[in-house]
Amino acid sequence: MKVNGVEVEETYAEAFDIKVARVLITAYDYYWAYVAANEATGFGTSVIMCPAEAGIEKKALPSETPDGRPGYYIQICHMSKKGLEEQLLARLGQCVLTAPTTAVFNGLPDAEEKFDTGNKLRFFGDGYEKQVDLYGRKMWAVPMMEGDFLIENEIGYVNGIAGGNFFILGENQPSALAAAKAAVDAIFEVEGVITPFPGGIVASGSKVGANKYKFLKASTNEKFAPTIRDQVPDTQIPEGVKAVYEIVINGISVDAVKEAMRVGIEAATKIPGVVKITAGNYGGKLGKHLIYLNELF
């Protein structure tokens, strides 16, 4: 199959179940909203060693937010309910409550499952906090030096998926990187998904476990490493490919992740120098969700 003249291998991406909390952070302007969102989603690339997977989902226009201010939606993802609640409390408490002019709202108001994160963070007010009804939501006003920090009483979460992915194989590093950046920019417009790795791009790639060092949970994907192409008998690097980047996508639903993969591949294949698109799968060792690339188009 070809998309924009580029070969898209008829293979599948293997994704796994994860719990996803979605939070809306607003602030005085986009700068401060981004600062808080960026801090709250730091060290959130992979649950292999990070305490959570996290990322900025999308911008929120003032016309879309409860308080009429600019903001960002973020997602925080964890394998367990307990772990997700702990990370939500820690990240909002340490990175958003402390940031200038911020307010926090439930990004999944229709979710059946919710954490009482706001109710827990209100204790920072040391007895001076108060419950208020604002914007049709149950909020807490926590007095601080700049004024009141507002946070919704509950934050919703759903059972989402993580690890949707595709690989971009390029003639050289600049072309592959440009294609990966184009893919991430396109995915940023898709509601309900994040690309949790740095800048949305995975330079390292990974595979489940390791061949030599059995104590590792993940290791270099040697089949897609161009510099050792001649050393790997079952290499997946075609002649003329010098760089590969992976795009990993988490989301609140399989459909959201599929749409993100589709628009990402569309954008990447429009960049000159892209040789091929494929995806990472691990024989069912990673997850039960198999997303076939040819079914996206």
Disulfide bonds with the S-S distance in Angstrom:
none
